[in-house]
Amino acid sequence: MANGVRHTKGAPAPQTGWRGGHVVSARATTIGLMAILLWSVMAAAVRIVAEDFGATLGSALIYTVGGILLLVFRRPAPIREFPRRYLIVGVLLFVFYESSISLSLGLAPTAEASVEVSLVNYLWPTMMVLMSAAISHRRHAVRAVLPGAVVATAGVMLAVGGNSGLDWQAAVRHIAADPLPYALAFAGALAWSVYAVFTPAMSHGVDGTSLFFPWVAVALWIIHAASGQGWPSTPPRPSAWLFVVIAAVAIGGGYACWGYGILHGSMERLAIASYATPVLSTGASAVLLGLSLSLPFWCGALLVAAGSVLNYLVSARE
């Protein structure tokens, strides 16, 4: 329904428009934005879980609980309603992204390398913005969003890396010495961008999040079994189980909101807003883990906001 059209009883219709092959709903875009808020607590919750269960077991438990919650509260459509191409491509990209991020963080040899790998993963908002512009079929769309993308990406690097005391020269040496975790993080970021931008057109409006999520749990249990780490020798604290549920709700709920948003909302708006994900995640981690936020974090946050505003203005002019 076009903007400005009213229902027969005189109430204004939901704000919608046509973009990217589907009717764009402002409500769906808002729901998609809720994913960014949920994901902001994900990193801290996962870290707390990993301290008691280990990285691979903790991730497997989180995705198992998250998958169960999604199947209970957001039951997927019957399998026959899923387009075959969407089912195959969607599950492969979804599982590959989650598995590659878990593996890249697990393969990082030090805490500093883990931060560096995370920064590589945080390239996905920039990739999404550029891909969304590339498929919009508007003249010079990529060139128009590039300045905002560069500014926002620099802000993400400064906010996340600066708050962690990242040494960029050491990061270059780490990448040269052990490129595998960084390559996995980059491939995962690319896979997630492709999933978010291209699979909505394949889905015919059917959301596969609740169906794809349990497959991630299966993949993570396989990774955990292959790691040989087993169950922790010290029984986990009761609070650790609570954070398993918190992390599962944050991740599963975030993906549910994001899946609905990319299918029915504005991909361009969601891509621009996604720059806030790493900044909010760093801020939430600082609060939950009792860390301080440095000056580079705040400078980076301002750059992220500036780059996002630039891209929003470009999008609004179209």
Secondary structure by P-SEA (a helix, b strand, c coil): ccccccccccccccbbbbcccccccaaaaaaaaaaaaaacaaaaaaaaaaacccaaaaaaaaaaaaaaaaaacccccccccccaaaaaaaaaaaaaaaaaaaaaaaacccaaaaaaaaaaaaaaaaaaaaaaaaacccccccccaaaaaaaaaaaaaaaaaaaacccaaaaaaaaaacaaaaaaaaaaaaaaaaaacccccccccccccccaaaaaaaaaaaaaaaaccccccccccaaaaaaaaaaaaaaaaaaaaaaaaaacccaaaaaaaccaaaaaaaaaaaaaacccccaaaaaaaaaaaaaaaaaaaaaaac
